[in-house]
Structure formats: structure tokens, C-alpha cells
Amino acid sequence: MNFRLLSENEFDEYSQNHPLTSFHQSSNWAKVKASNGWNYEFVGIEDENGLCGAALLLSKTMARVFKMYYSPRGFLLDYQNKKLVKEFTAAVKEHVKKQGGIFFKIDPYLDERELDLDGEVVENGYDNRMVKSMLQDYGYHYLVRKDGSPKTTMIHSMFVLEFHQQTADELFKQFSKHVKQSIKNAMKYGVQIEDLTYDQLPRFKAMLQKTADRRGFIDRPLSYYQQMYQSFATEGKMIFRMATLNMDVYQEQLQQRYEKAQNVYDRLFAKKEQNPESSRCDGELKEALVNLEASKKRLDEVKEVVAVYGKIVDLSCACYFLWGNEILNLYGGNEEELLKYGGQYLLHWDMINKAIDEGYSRYNFYGIPDILDKEDKDTYGVYLIKRGFHGKVSRLLGEFDYVISPVMYQLYQFALKVYNKVR
């Protein structure tokens, strides 16, 4: 077999047609990382039939001493072919060693085992644990925390909805009652989905920042999303979206409902006045009053929303990768006070329909917690929202380091701990 550097076009052609492809293994992602100080190169191995393995290799020198390499969601090869995995590993090792690297990291885009809706193992489902064992046999270090859970740089557990030739209507019937009602409500309210242009990214960033502040995590700068847009969206590989509500249109709808409720109440009230001794319409009159008061309350709420947010209200945002066999929802945010309008649910539903219409085989809601702990309301709540769409848990193999210089690697780990403590 022949190991060599690949051109950008060679790598992209191979990657885009590989079963384990992801946006992380692309020249587009390489350029995003390059804007953040990483170097990159594409490598591959070929036999008599052509390329049979490839990888994007990112590299960075930490503290001017420790040069590390990382193949995000790599490598792209057949992990059932042990000979190929072994030879490709050996070739990457020699390549990284020549460049002064002390280790390289991989985290294959491959599930460890088949799991169900609740994260439980599916009986007689697929099982890739042997791949983990094989990698360790070939010298890789499987990374775990002190409690034994996987230690990963990127998302490890995801929630995915696979399409098994179902129509959108058939999938909708499987959703939880809450999800179905939320989607219907969003449509009733007149929520619209808007594709954002490059110049509109500050709106996306503003909503993500609010979500980050509320949930206590650090968001990326606007420049990061702009770079992502330039690298992916301009080629049709990524979409930034916003769920919005035109309050003038919604207010007009509510006004019509209010007037209708008022007419019903006035008619029943007049009927009651004509025959006050009769109780035949008392139940209808009581119900009409409840509907009238509810309509008045909604109109008052709209006025409050307009006073705070304006007449065109951004409810929820999300960005998606259209890559390989899936549409993947990478980031999303919401106006917490406006969740009842269902913007986030309509965003998911609209993209699920797009995925089905355009021939993708699954919709990836992306990150969920590794441990599904009902007592942790914040993280478990994220899972519950996605669970309502009736997909399944997808938990990847994990992260592996291949150490070339053990002494330098230990020094690197020590320096990393010190840095994290003082940061």
C-alpha cells in the first residue's frame, strides 16, 4: 500500500463518498480551523484499486514545545479491515513523527453499539466494541475520566431520527403529544422560517449569546459563525435559520378571534336576558365568557411582547450541516420568554421535512448528555425535547490518542492540567 499526501480535491471527493463522512472531515472544516491557528493537511493510503483510507490531519504546537495532531471524526476507512487500520495507523505514526509530533488523536464517527430511544442497548443490534479493542491492541490509548466515562473533545452522545422509508406524516404520528402540539401551535400562530444571509448573522449570534448567558456556557464570537458561513453555507452545505413571528399578523388573527368570541358571548348574553329564569344556555354562556377572557388575555400579551421585542420577533435560531447521509443541527438558541410559540419545534420539523424530501437518511439533533440523569433538569431537559421526536440515542466509540513520544506526552498532559487550573 502507498501512503501519501492528498490534494484538497482528492480528499474531498473521497470524503464526501465515504460512509463515515462528516463535515469535520472536509477541506471546508480545515479552513475554519486554519482561521483559528491550526495547520492542516490531507493524507491517504491506496492499494491497486485506488484510495482506501484518508484523513484530515490538524496540527498545532502548544506552548512552543508540544506539537499535537488531531483527525476530527477520523479516520475515514473500513474499521472491519484490520490490516488496513494497522497499516494506516503505522503510516500516520511515521508521518507525524517526522513532523515532530508527540501524539495524534482520533475519534471515529462510528457508534459503539446500537441503542434505542432511551439509550438502552438494542438486542441483536450492531456492535462495534471490537473496533475499540482493536485500536487499543494497535497502541491507541482510549481516553476516560476518573469516573470511567469517556473523555472527549467533541460531542460524544447524539440523538438521531432515522428515516426508514416513512413519509413525513408517518413520522409525525410517532412524535410525542407535546411535540405534535408544539408544531401545530407554531403553525397556528403563523411562525415563519427564515434563511439568514451572511449580513444577518449578528441576529443569530445575539440569540445564541442570550442562550449561552442563560445556561452558563461560553459562546463563540461572531467571527466564528461568519467563517463557518463563508466555508460551508456559500457552497450550500450549511444553513443558518431563524424562526420569527410577525406580531402585526398574529395580533390581527387574535383580534378576529376576540371579536368572534365577543359576538358569541353577546348573543348568548342577550338570549339569557330575554329569559333570565331559564338555565338552558348557562353552560354555553359560561364557556363563552371563558373564551372571551382568554382572547382578551392573548391580545394583552401580544401588546407586551411588541413593547419588548418589536413587531417582528425572533423566536429561535439554529444552524444545520447538510452533509453525507444526514442533516445535522449543530447549534441552536431561543428567546426563553417566547418558547410557548414553538419556534424551536417548527425549526426541527421544517428541516426533517427537507431531509426527507432531499433524500437524506437521517436527521441529527446532535448533542445530548452522556449520562441521562433525570435529576439533572438542565441537561436531561435537552434530551427530553429531542426524545419527543421518537428517534434513538447514538453514542460514538470515543476518543483515542496514539502516543509517539511518551515522555513529551506526559509533560503535555501535566502542562494542560496546570493551564486548566490557572485559566
C-alpha positions in Angstrom: 0.0 0.0 0.0 1.1 3.6 -0.7 0.7 6.3 1.9 0.9 9.9 0.5 -0.3 13.5 0.9 -3.6 14.2 -1.0 -4.7 17.3 -2.8 -7.8 19.1 -1.5 -9.9 17.9 -4.4 -8.7 14.3 -4.0 -9.6 14.3 -0.3 -13.0 16.0 -0.7 -14.0 13.6 -3.4 -13.1 10.6 -1.2 -14.5 12.0 2.0 -17.9 13.0 0.5 -18.5 9.5 -0.7 -17.3 7.6 2.4 -19.9 6.0 4.7 -18.3 7.7 7.7 -18.1 11.2 6.2 -18.8 14.2 8.4 -18.3 17.9 7.9 -15.3 17.6 10.3 -13.5 15.6 7.7 -13.6 18.2 4.9 -11.4 20.9 3.4 -14.2 23.3 4.5 -13.6 22.5 8.1 -9.8 22.6 7.6 -10.1 26.2 6.5 -12.4 27.1 9.5 -9.7 25.6 11.9 -6.9 27.4 10.0 -8.6 30.7 10.8 -8.2 29.7 14.5 -4.5 28.9 14.3 -4.4 25.3 13.2 -2.4 23.8 10.4 -3.8 21.2 8.2 -3.0 18.5 5.6 -4.8 15.6 3.9 -3.3 12.2 3.8 -4.4 8.9 2.2 -3.5 5.3 1.6 -4.1 3.5 -1.6 -4.0 0.0 -3.0 -4.2 -1.3 -6.5 -7.8 -0.1 -6.7 -7.2 3.4 -5.5 -7.7 5.2 -2.2 -9.0 3.0 0.6 -8.3 5.3 3.5 -7.9 9.0 4.1 -7.9 11.7 6.9 -7.8 15.4 7.5 -4.9 16.0 10.0 -5.0 19.2 12.0 -1.9 20.2 13.9 -0.9 22.8 16.4 2.1 23.5 18.6 1.2 24.1 22.2 3.4 26.3 24.4 6.1 26.3 21.6 7.0 22.7 22.6 4.2 20.2 22.2 3.1 19.5 18.6 0.0 17.5 18.5 -2.1 16.2 15.7 -5.9 15.6 15.5 -8.1 13.9 12.9 -11.6 15.1 13.9 -14.2 12.4 13.4 -11.4 10.4 11.6 -10.1 8.3 10.2 -12.1 7.6 7.1 -11.6 3.9 6.4 -13.2 0.5 6.9 -12.7 -0.4 10.5 -13.6 -4.0 9.8 -10.4 -4.3 7.7 -7.8 -4.8 10.5 -4.9 -4.9 8.1 -5.9 -1.6 6.6 -6.4 0.0 10.1 -3.0 -1.2 11.2 -1.1 -0.1 8.1 -2.8 3.3 8.0 -2.0 3.8 11.7 1.6 2.9 11.2 1.9 5.3 8.2 0.3 8.2 10.1 2.6 7.5 13.0 5.7 7.8 10.8 4.4 10.9 9.1 3.6 12.6 12.4 6.9 11.6 13.9 8.8 13.1 11.0 7.0 16.4 11.5 7.9 16.5 15.2 4.5 15.5 16.6 4.4 13.8 20.0 0.9 12.2 19.5 -2.1 12.1 17.3 -5.8 11.9 18.3 -8.8 10.3 16.5 -12.5 10.0 17.3 -14.2 7.9 14.6 -17.7 8.8 13.5 -18.8 5.3 14.4 -21.4 4.2 17.0 -20.1 1.8 19.7 -23.4 -0.1 19.9 -26.9 0.2 18.7 -29.1 2.0 21.2 -32.8 2.7 21.4 -34.9 5.8 22.3 -33.9 5.6 26.0 -30.2 4.9 25.4 -30.6 1.2 26.1 -28.7 -1.5 24.1 -30.8 -3.0 21.3 -30.9 -6.7 21.5 -29.1 -8.2 18.4 -28.2 -4.7 17.2 -24.9 -3.8 15.7 -21.9 -3.8 18.0 -18.6 -2.1 17.2 -16.9 -2.7 20.6 -14.3 -4.9 18.8 -13.1 -1.7 16.9 -12.3 -0.1 20.3 -10.4 -3.2 21.4 -8.6 -3.4 18.1 -7.4 0.2 18.3 -6.1 -0.4 21.8 -4.3 -3.5 20.6 -2.7 -1.4 17.9 -1.3 1.1 20.5 -4.1 3.6 20.9 -5.0 5.0 24.4 -8.7 5.1 25.0 -9.4 8.3 26.9 -11.5 8.2 30.0 -12.2 10.4 33.0 -11.6 9.4 36.6 -15.1 8.0 36.9 -14.5 5.8 33.9 -16.8 7.8 31.5 -15.4 8.7 28.0 -13.3 11.8 27.8 -13.9 13.5 24.5 -13.1 16.8 22.8 -16.3 16.9 20.8 -19.9 15.7 21.3 -19.9 12.0 22.2 -23.7 11.3 22.5 -26.3 12.4 20.0 -29.9 11.9 19.3 -30.9 11.0 15.7 -34.1 10.3 13.8 -33.6 7.8 11.1 -35.9 7.6 8.1 -36.9 4.1 7.1 -38.9 5.0 4.0 -41.6 6.7 6.2 -43.4 9.7 4.9 -43.3 12.9 7.0 -46.9 12.3 8.0 -46.0 8.8 9.3 -43.1 10.2 11.3 -45.3 12.9 12.7 -47.7 10.4 14.2 -44.8 8.9 16.2 -43.9 12.2 17.9 -44.9 12.8 21.5 -48.1 14.6 22.2 -46.1 17.7 23.4 -44.0 17.8 20.2 -47.1 17.4 17.9 -49.0 20.1 19.8 -46.0 22.5 19.8 -45.6 22.2 16.0 -49.3 22.7 15.5 -49.3 25.7 17.7 -46.4 27.3 15.9 -48.3 26.9 12.6 -51.4 28.3 14.2 -49.5 31.3 15.5 -48.1 31.9 12.0 -44.4 31.3 12.9 -42.2 31.6 9.8 -38.8 30.1 9.0 -36.3 32.5 7.6 -32.9 31.5 6.0 -30.3 34.0 7.2 -27.8 35.7 4.9 -24.2 36.5 5.9 -25.2 40.0 6.8 -27.9 38.7 9.2 -25.6 36.6 11.2 -25.5 39.2 14.1 -29.1 38.2 14.8 -28.1 34.6 15.0 -25.2 35.4 17.3 -27.3 37.7 19.5 -29.8 34.9 20.2 -27.1 32.3 20.8 -25.4 34.7 23.3 -28.6 35.1 25.2 -28.9 31.3 25.4 -25.3 31.0 26.5 -25.7 33.6 29.2 -28.9 31.9 30.5 -27.3 28.4 30.5 -23.9 29.4 31.7 -21.6 28.5 28.8 -19.2 30.5 26.7 -20.4 31.2 23.1 -18.2 31.5 20.0 -17.5 35.0 18.7 -19.5 36.3 15.7 -16.4 35.9 13.5 -16.5 32.1 14.0 -20.0 31.9 12.6 -19.0 34.2 9.8 -16.1 31.9 8.9 -18.4 28.9 9.0 -20.9 30.6 6.7 -18.1 31.5 4.2 -16.6 28.0 4.3 -19.9 26.0 4.2 -23.0 28.0 3.5 -21.7 29.6 0.3 -21.4 26.1 -1.1 -24.9 25.0 0.0 -23.5 22.7 2.8 -24.8 24.7 5.7 -28.0 26.8 6.5 -28.5 29.4 9.3 -32.2 29.7 10.1 -34.4 31.8 12.3 -38.0 31.2 13.4 -39.8 34.5 13.5 -43.3 35.8 14.3 -44.9 38.8 12.7 -46.8 40.3 15.6 -49.0 42.5 13.4 -50.3 39.5 11.6 -50.6 37.5 14.8 -52.4 40.4 16.5 -54.8 40.7 13.6 -55.6 36.9 13.9 -56.2 37.3 17.7 -58.3 40.4 17.1 -60.6 38.4 14.8 -60.8 35.6 17.3 -61.6 38.1 20.1 -64.4 39.7 18.0 -65.8 36.3 17.2 -65.7 35.3 20.9 -67.3 38.7 21.8 -70.1 38.1 19.3 -70.8 34.6 20.6 -70.9 35.9 24.2 -73.1 38.9 23.3 -75.6 36.6 21.5 -75.8 34.2 24.5 -76.0 37.1 27.0 -78.9 38.7 25.1 -80.6 35.3 25.0 -80.2 35.0 28.7 -81.6 38.4 29.3 -84.7 37.6 27.3 -85.4 34.6 29.5 -83.5 35.0 32.8 -85.3 32.2 34.5 -84.1 29.6 32.0 -80.8 27.8 32.6 -80.7 26.2 29.2 -77.8 28.4 27.9 -76.0 28.9 31.2 -73.3 26.4 30.3 -72.7 27.9 26.9 -72.6 31.4 28.4 -70.0 30.4 30.9 -67.9 28.8 28.3 -68.2 31.8 26.0 -67.1 34.1 28.8 -64.0 31.9 29.4 -63.2 32.1 25.7 -63.7 35.8 25.6 -61.4 36.4 28.6 -58.8 34.1 27.1 -58.9 36.0 23.8 -58.5 39.3 25.7 -55.6 38.0 27.7 -53.8 36.9 24.5 -54.3 40.3 22.9 -52.8 41.9 26.0 -49.8 39.6 25.9 -49.2 40.5 22.3 -49.0 44.1 23.2 -46.5 43.3 26.0 -44.3 41.3 23.5 -44.4 44.1 20.9 -43.3 46.6 23.6 -40.3 44.5 24.4 -39.3 42.8 21.2 -40.9 44.9 18.4 -43.3 43.8 15.7 -41.0 41.2 14.0 -39.9 38.9 16.8 -37.0 36.4 16.6 -38.1 33.3 18.5 -35.5 30.6 17.9 -32.4 30.1 15.8 -30.4 27.1 14.5 -27.7 26.2 12.0 -27.5 23.0 10.1 -25.0 21.0 8.1 -26.2 19.2 5.0 -23.6 16.5 4.8 -23.3 12.9 3.7 -26.5 11.0 4.6 -27.7 13.4 7.3 -28.8 16.9 8.1 -27.2 17.8 11.5 -28.4 20.6 13.8 -25.1 21.9 15.2 -26.2 25.0 17.3 -29.5 26.5 18.4 -30.8 29.1 20.7 -34.2 30.5 21.9 -35.8 33.5 23.5 -36.8 31.8 26.8 -39.8 34.0 27.4 -41.2 33.1 23.9 -40.8 29.4 24.0 -44.6 28.9 24.0 -44.8 29.9 20.4 -42.9 26.7 19.4 -40.3 28.2 17.2 -37.7 25.6 18.1 -40.1 22.7 17.3 -41.0 24.2 13.9 -37.4 24.6 13.0 -36.8 20.9 13.6 -39.9 19.8 11.8 -39.2 22.0 8.8 -35.7 20.5 8.5 -36.9 17.0 9.0 -39.2 17.5 6.0 -36.3 18.9 4.0 -34.2 15.9 4.8 -36.9 13.5 3.7 -37.7 15.5 0.5 -34.0 15.7 -0.5 -33.2 12.0 0.2 -31.2 12.1 3.4 -31.4 9.0 5.6 -31.5 10.8 9.0 -31.9 14.0 10.9 -29.3 14.5 13.6 -30.4 16.6 16.6 -26.8 16.4 17.8 -25.7 16.7 21.4 -27.3 15.1 24.4 -25.7 14.3 27.8 -23.7 11.1 28.0 -25.4 10.2 31.3 -29.2 10.5 31.1 -29.8 11.6 34.7 -33.4 12.6 35.4 -32.3 14.5 38.4 -30.2 16.9 36.3 -33.1 19.0 35.0 -31.0 21.2 32.7 -29.1 18.5 30.7 -31.9 15.9 30.9 -34.4 18.6 29.6 -32.3 18.9 26.4 -32.6 15.2 25.9 -36.3 15.1 26.6 -37.1 17.7 24.0 -35.2 15.7 21.3 -36.7 12.4 22.7 -40.1 13.7 21.9 -39.3 13.3 18.2 -39.0 9.5 18.8 -35.6 8.8 17.4 -32.7 7.0 19.1 -29.6 7.6 21.1 -26.3 7.4 19.1 -23.1 7.1 21.2 -19.8 7.2 19.4 -16.8 5.0 20.1 -14.9 7.8 21.9 -11.5 9.4 21.6 -8.1 7.8 21.2 -4.6 9.1 21.5 -1.7 7.4 19.7 1.5 8.4 21.6 4.7 8.7 19.7 6.9 10.4 22.5 5.7 9.1 25.9 7.9 11.5 27.9 6.7 14.5 26.0 3.1 13.3 26.1 3.3 13.1 29.9 4.8 16.6 30.1 2.0 17.8 27.8 -0.7 16.3 30.0 0.8 17.9 33.1 1.1 21.3 31.4 -2.5 21.0 30.3 -3.7 20.4 33.8 -1.7 23.3 35.1 -3.2 25.6 32.4 -6.7 24.5 33.1 -6.3 25.2 36.8 -5.0 28.7 36.3 -7.1 29.7 33.4 
